[in-house]
Amino acid sequence: MSESPKITVISREGTTATLEQNAGQDTLMQLLFANDQGVEAACGGCASCATCHVYIAEEWVKRLPPREQVEDLLLSYSEHFDKIRSRLSCQISMTSDIDGLILEIAPEE
């Protein structure tokens, strides 16, 4: 595994990009926001807005820590909630464990 994880992102338009963590990007949301991937991040990562909603590739879902209660509750109100794949990217830490992660940016609300 790489020390700077590489993430494959599928945009809302269906294009694919591979992004690599840079200094100061502690969460997946920060990586996506810095690379103009359509993540608004309105609350700045406080898990209170769901504008960083992503779908995790099914093969990765069980490899990530489960959703916390606040994340689960917020996402459950989303029009585009996927009980299995939906995550708030602000709640996923950029660690070497997620090197190779594949995700899709969820549709805007």
Backbone as a printed PyTorch tensor [residue, N CA C, xyz], in Angstrom:
tensor([[[  0.8320,  -1.1900,   0.0000],
         [  0.0000,   0.0000,   0.0000],
         [  0.8740,   1.2500,   0.0000]],

        [[  0.3830,   2.2470,  -0.6230],
         [  1.0810,   3.5190,  -0.7280],
         [  0.8480,   4.3500,   0.5370]],

        [[  1.8020,   5.2290,   0.8870],
         [  1.5970,   6.1160,   2.0340],
         [  0.5980,   7.2080,   1.7060]],

        [[  0.5480,   7.6380,   0.4540],
         [ -0.4570,   8.5960,  -0.0080],
         [ -1.4800,   7.8140,  -0.8130]],

        [[ -2.6380,   7.5580,  -0.2050],
         [ -3.6110,   6.7250,  -0.9100],
         [ -4.0680,   7.3370,  -2.2290]],

        [[ -4.2790,   6.4550,  -3.1960],
         [ -4.8470,   6.8500,  -4.4850],
         [ -6.2900,   6.3720,  -4.4940]],

        [[ -7.1850,   7.2700,  -4.9040],
         [ -8.6170,   7.0110,  -4.8990],
         [ -9.1480,   7.1650,  -6.3130]],

        [[ -9.9810,   6.2410,  -6.7530],
         [-10.6280,   6.3590,  -8.0540],
         [-12.0240,   6.9430,  -7.8310]],

        [[-12.2970,   8.0350,  -8.5450],
         [-13.5480,   8.7660,  -8.3880],
         [-14.3150,   8.7560,  -9.7030]],

        [[-15.5820,   8.3840,  -9.6210],
         [-16.4720,   8.4530, -10.7770],
         [-17.3770,   9.6640, -10.5540]],

        [[-17.3070,  10.6130, -11.4740],
         [-18.0730,  11.8560, -11.3410],
         [-19.5560,  11.6180, -11.6040]],

        [[-20.3470,  12.6390, -11.3410],
         [-21.7890,  12.5600, -11.6470],
         [-22.0310,  12.3860, -13.1460]],

        [[-21.0710,  12.8220, -13.9550],
         [-21.1910,  12.7090, -15.4130],
         [-20.6640,  11.3780, -15.9280]],

        [[-20.0520,  10.5620, -15.0340],
         [-19.5540,   9.2560, -15.4310],
         [-18.0830,   9.1990, -15.8050]],

        [[-17.3770,  10.3300, -15.6970],
         [-15.9400,  10.3000, -15.9870],
         [-15.1800,   9.8060, -14.7580]],

        [[-14.0390,   9.1910, -15.0150],
         [-13.2400,   8.6060, -13.9410],
         [-11.9330,   9.3740, -13.7830]],

        [[-11.5560,   9.6060, -12.5260],
         [-10.2880,  10.2710, -12.2150],
         [ -9.6200,   9.5160, -11.0710]],

        [[ -8.3000,   9.4930, -11.0790],
         [ -7.5530,   8.9280,  -9.9600],
         [ -6.9060,  10.0890,  -9.2210]],

        [[ -7.2080,  10.1940,  -7.9350],
         [ -6.7060,  11.2930,  -7.1150],
         [ -5.7530,  10.7520,  -6.0700]],

        [[ -4.7380,  11.5540,  -5.7340],
         [ -3.7860,  11.1680,  -4.7020],
         [ -3.7760,  12.2230,  -3.6170]],

        [[ -3.7380,  11.7640,  -2.3900],
         [ -3.7450,  12.6380,  -1.2250],
         [ -2.5620,  13.5960,  -1.2430]],

        [[ -2.8320,  14.8490,  -0.8920],
         [ -1.7970,  15.8650,  -0.7150],
         [ -1.7560,  16.2750,   0.7450]],

        [[ -0.7340,  16.9860,   1.1410],
         [ -0.5930,  17.4530,   2.5220],
         [ -1.8400,  18.2230,   2.9500]],

        [[ -2.2680,  17.9930,   4.1590],
         [ -3.4110,  18.7090,   4.7130],
         [ -4.7600,  18.0990,   4.3740]],

        [[ -4.7760,  17.0530,   3.6040],
         [ -6.0370,  16.3930,   3.2610],
         [ -6.2010,  15.1810,   4.1770]],

        [[ -6.8940,  15.4100,   5.3000],
         [ -7.0490,  14.3650,   6.3110],
         [ -8.2830,  13.4960,   6.0800]],

        [[ -9.2450,  14.0270,   5.3200],
         [-10.4620,  13.2650,   5.0390],
         [-10.6690,  13.1530,   3.5300]],

        [[-11.4560,  12.1910,   3.1690],
         [-11.8010,  11.9970,   1.7630],
         [-12.4980,  13.2360,   1.2050]],

        [[-13.3290,  13.8810,   2.0050],
         [-14.0170,  15.1060,   1.5730],
         [-13.0160,  16.1760,   1.1510]],

        [[-11.9550,  16.3560,   1.9250],
         [-10.9540,  17.3780,   1.6010],
         [-10.2740,  17.0720,   0.2730]],

        [[ -9.9810,  15.8080,   0.0280],
         [ -9.3780,  15.3980,  -1.2450],
         [-10.3250,  15.6990,  -2.4060]],

        [[-11.5920,  15.3220,  -2.2570],
         [-12.5720,  15.5250,  -3.3290],
         [-12.8240,  17.0100,  -3.5800]],

        [[-12.9480,  17.7940,  -2.5000],
         [-13.1970,  19.2260,  -2.6290],
         [-12.0230,  19.9220,  -3.3200]],

        [[-10.8130,  19.6000,  -2.9060],
         [ -9.6130,  20.2370,  -3.4680],
         [ -9.4260,  19.9130,  -4.9470]],

        [[ -9.9870,  18.8040,  -5.3800],
         [ -9.8370,  18.3840,  -6.7750],
         [-11.1050,  18.6160,  -7.6010]],

        [[-11.9720,  19.5100,  -7.1370],
         [-13.1760,  19.9170,  -7.8840],
         [-13.9990,  18.7330,  -8.3750]],

        [[-14.3220,  17.8320,  -7.4560],
         [-15.0810,  16.6410,  -7.8250],
         [-16.5860,  16.7770,  -7.5660]],

        [[-17.0780,  17.9980,  -7.3890],
         [-18.5140,  18.2070,  -7.2330],
         [-19.0030,  18.0380,  -5.8080]],

        [[-18.0760,  18.0230,  -4.8530],
         [-18.4220,  17.9270,  -3.4410],
         [-18.4250,  19.3410,  -2.8790]],

        [[-19.6030,  19.7930,  -2.4060],
         [-19.7230,  21.1630,  -1.9120],
         [-19.0870,  21.3540,  -0.5390]],

        [[-19.2300,  20.3610,   0.3320],
         [-18.6510,  20.4190,   1.6830],
         [-19.0950,  21.6730,   2.4320]],

        [[-20.3790,  21.9760,   2.3810],
         [-20.9210,  23.2120,   2.9530],
         [-20.6640,  23.3570,   4.4500]],

        [[-20.6700,  22.2590,   5.1980],
         [-20.4870,  22.3650,   6.6510],
         [-19.0260,  22.2380,   7.0590]],

        [[-18.1380,  22.0390,   6.0900],
         [-16.7170,  21.9520,   6.3840],
         [-16.2770,  20.6460,   7.0190]],

        [[-17.1270,  19.6410,   6.9600],
         [-16.7410,  18.3320,   7.4830],
         [-17.3070,  18.0020,   8.8450]],

        [[-18.3560,  18.6880,   9.2470],
         [-18.9620,  18.4740,  10.5720],
         [-20.0790,  17.4270,  10.5640]],

        [[-20.2930,  16.7650,   9.4480],
         [-21.3650,  15.7610,   9.3180],
         [-22.7350,  16.3660,   9.6060]],

        [[-22.9780,  17.5510,   9.0360],
         [-24.2700,  18.1820,   9.2780],
         [-24.9770,  18.6660,   8.0090]],

        [[-24.4450,  18.3280,   6.8100],
         [-25.1020,  18.8530,   5.6080],
         [-25.3080,  17.8250,   4.4950]],

        [[-24.5120,  16.7820,   4.4430],
         [-24.5780,  15.7260,   3.4120],
         [-24.2420,  16.2150,   2.0030]],

        [[-23.5470,  17.3550,   1.8700],
         [-23.1430,  17.8150,   0.5390],
         [-21.8450,  17.1440,   0.0880]],

        [[-21.3510,  16.1870,   0.8730],
         [-20.1590,  15.4200,   0.4860],
         [-20.5270,  13.9390,   0.3270]],

        [[-21.7970,  13.6800,   0.0490],
         [-22.3370,  12.3190,  -0.0820],
         [-21.7000,  11.6060,  -1.2700]],

        [[-21.2010,  10.3900,  -1.0080],
         [-20.6170,   9.5510,  -2.0520],
         [-21.1550,   8.1330,  -1.9210]],

        [[-21.0050,   7.3670,  -3.0040],
         [-21.3180,   5.9420,  -2.9930],
         [-19.9980,   5.1890,  -3.0550]],

        [[-19.7660,   4.3410,  -2.0790],
         [-18.5610,   3.5190,  -2.0240],
         [-18.7930,   2.2680,  -2.8630]],

        [[-17.7950,   1.8660,  -3.6480],
         [-17.9090,   0.6310,  -4.4290],
         [-18.1960,  -0.5290,  -3.4710]],

        [[-19.1110,  -1.4140,  -3.8690],
         [-19.5590,  -2.4800,  -2.9720],
         [-18.4260,  -3.3070,  -2.3960]],

        [[-17.3760,  -3.5530,  -3.1890],
         [-16.2690,  -4.3700,  -2.6880],
         [-15.4650,  -3.6580,  -1.5970]],

        [[-15.7000,  -2.3600,  -1.4150],
         [-15.0000,  -1.5790,  -0.4020],
         [-15.8300,  -1.3190,   0.8530]],

        [[-17.1290,  -1.5040,   0.7770],
         [-18.0130,  -1.1380,   1.8920],
         [-17.5720,  -1.7650,   3.2110]],

        [[-17.3150,  -3.0420,   3.2380],
         [-16.9580,  -3.7350,   4.4840],
         [-15.5100,  -3.4710,   4.9080]],

        [[-14.7260,  -2.8790,   4.0290],
         [-13.3310,  -2.5740,   4.3580],
         [-13.1870,  -1.2370,   5.0870]],

        [[-14.2570,  -0.4490,   5.0950],
         [-14.2500,   0.8420,   5.7880],
         [-14.9230,   0.7010,   7.1450]],

        [[-14.5710,   1.5730,   8.0950],
         [-15.3070,   1.5640,   9.3630],
         [-16.7880,   1.8400,   9.0830]],

        [[-17.6900,   1.2490,   9.8470],
         [-19.1210,   1.4790,   9.5990],
         [-19.5230,   2.9230,   9.8570]],

        [[-20.6710,   3.3050,   9.3010],
         [-21.2090,   4.6490,   9.5540],
         [-21.5130,   4.8020,  11.0390]],

        [[-21.1970,   5.9730,  11.5540],
         [-21.5890,   6.3190,  12.9240],
         [-23.0790,   6.7010,  12.8940]],

        [[-23.7040,   6.7670,  14.0400],
         [-25.1420,   7.0420,  14.1240],
         [-25.5200,   8.3800,  13.4640]],

        [[-24.7440,   9.4360,  13.7050],
         [-25.0750,  10.7480,  13.1320],
         [-24.9840,  10.7150,  11.6030]],

        [[-23.9940,  10.0320,  11.0730],
         [-23.8430,   9.9050,   9.6270],
         [-25.0070,   9.1150,   9.0400]],

        [[-25.3520,   8.0210,   9.6820],
         [-26.4480,   7.1770,   9.2290],
         [-27.7630,   7.9600,   9.2090]],

        [[-28.0150,   8.7060,  10.2660],
         [-29.2490,   9.4850,  10.3720],
         [-29.3200,  10.5580,   9.2860]],

        [[-28.2450,  11.3020,   9.1000],
         [-28.2220,  12.3670,   8.0960],
         [-28.4300,  11.8000,   6.6890]],

        [[-27.7330,  10.7260,   6.3780],
         [-27.8610,  10.1260,   5.0440],
         [-29.2430,   9.5370,   4.8100]],

        [[-29.8720,   9.0360,   5.8510],
         [-31.1920,   8.4090,   5.6820],
         [-32.2420,   9.4080,   5.2000]],

        [[-32.0090,  10.6900,   5.4070],
         [-32.9230,  11.7270,   4.9240],
         [-32.6190,  12.1590,   3.4860]],

        [[-31.5320,  11.6480,   2.9310],
         [-31.1460,  12.0110,   1.5730],
         [-32.0580,  11.3300,   0.5540]],

        [[-32.4140,  12.0750,  -0.4510],
         [-33.2470,  11.5470,  -1.5410],
         [-32.5300,  10.4040,  -2.2640]],

        [[-31.2030,  10.4220,  -2.2580],
         [-30.4050,   9.4500,  -3.0110],
         [-29.6950,   8.4480,  -2.0950]],

        [[-30.2510,   8.2140,  -0.9080],
         [-29.6430,   7.3150,   0.0660],
         [-29.6100,   5.8760,  -0.4350]],

        [[-28.4350,   5.2800,  -0.3650],
         [-28.2490,   3.8610,  -0.6730],
         [-27.8330,   3.2050,   0.6440]],

        [[-28.6850,   2.3670,   1.1750],
         [-28.4720,   1.7840,   2.5010],
         [-27.1090,   1.1010,   2.6430]],

        [[-26.5930,   0.5570,   1.5760],
         [-25.3180,  -0.1570,   1.6210],
         [-24.1410,   0.7760,   1.3160]],

        [[-24.2060,   1.5410,   0.2230],
         [-23.0310,   2.2510,  -0.3060],
         [-22.8940,   3.7060,   0.1030]],

        [[-23.9340,   4.3530,   0.6070],
         [-23.8710,   5.7850,   0.9350],
         [-22.9470,   6.0610,   2.1150]],

        [[-22.1000,   7.0630,   1.9370],
         [-21.2290,   7.5520,   3.0130],
         [-21.0630,   9.0570,   2.8660]],

        [[-20.7560,   9.7160,   3.9890],
         [-20.3280,  11.1090,   3.9570],
         [-18.8100,  11.0640,   3.8430]],

        [[-18.2720,  11.6690,   2.8070],
         [-16.8180,  11.5890,   2.6040],
         [-16.0410,  12.3090,   3.7060]],

        [[-16.7040,  13.2030,   4.4500],
         [-16.0330,  13.8840,   5.5570],
         [-15.7830,  12.9440,   6.7260]],

        [[-16.4290,  11.7980,   6.7250],
         [-16.2930,  10.8570,   7.8300],
         [-15.3270,   9.7130,   7.5160]],

        [[-14.6410,   9.7950,   6.3850],
         [-13.6860,   8.7650,   5.9970],
         [-12.2800,   9.3680,   6.0180]],

        [[-11.4580,   8.8340,   6.8930],
         [-10.0870,   9.3390,   7.0450],
         [ -9.2100,   8.8720,   5.8980]],

        [[ -8.3120,   9.7600,   5.4960],
         [ -7.3260,   9.4280,   4.4640],
         [ -6.1840,   8.6630,   5.1320]],

        [[ -6.2340,   7.3460,   5.0290],
         [ -5.1840,   6.4920,   5.5740],
         [ -4.7220,   5.5510,   4.4700]],

        [[ -3.6060,   4.9000,   4.6920],
         [ -3.1030,   3.9570,   3.6930],
         [ -4.0780,   2.7940,   3.4900]],

        [[ -4.9600,   2.5520,   4.4480],
         [ -5.9470,   1.4720,   4.3380],
         [ -6.9300,   1.6820,   3.1900]],

        [[ -7.1100,   2.9160,   2.7420],
         [ -8.0830,   3.1580,   1.6650],
         [ -7.4170,   3.3270,   0.2980]],

        [[ -6.1200,   3.0040,   0.2180],
         [ -5.4390,   3.0600,  -1.0720],
         [ -6.1520,   2.1260,  -2.0530]],

        [[ -6.5740,   2.6640,  -3.2000],
         [ -7.2890,   1.8740,  -4.1990],
         [ -8.8020,   1.9820,  -4.1100]],

        [[ -9.3100,   2.7280,  -3.1250],
         [-10.7560,   2.9090,  -2.9510],
         [-11.3950,   3.4250,  -4.2340]],

        [[-12.5810,   2.9230,  -4.5320],
         [-13.3620,   3.3830,  -5.6800],
         [-14.6760,   3.9390,  -5.1450]],

        [[-15.0390,   5.1210,  -5.6080],
         [-16.2840,   5.7310,  -5.1820],
         [-16.9150,   6.5150,  -6.3160]],

        [[-18.1820,   6.8050,  -6.1370],
         [-18.9470,   7.6070,  -7.0990],
         [-19.5550,   8.7720,  -6.3370]],

        [[-19.5030,   9.9550,  -6.9350],
         [-20.1200,  11.1350,  -6.3200],
         [-21.6360,  10.9920,  -6.4420]],

        [[-22.3400,  11.0780,  -5.3170],
         [-23.7970,  10.9390,  -5.3240],
         [-24.4490,  12.1350,  -6.0290]],

        [[-25.6380,  11.9430,  -6.5920],
         [-26.3450,  13.0700,  -7.2140],
         [-26.6190,  14.1790,  -6.1940]],

        [[-26.6870,  15.4080,  -6.6790],
         [-27.0140,  16.5260,  -5.8070],
         [-28.4660,  16.4120,  -5.3840]],

        [[-28.7460,  16.9170,  -4.1810],
         [-30.1280,  16.9060,  -3.6730],
         [-30.9300,  17.9860,  -4.3570]]])
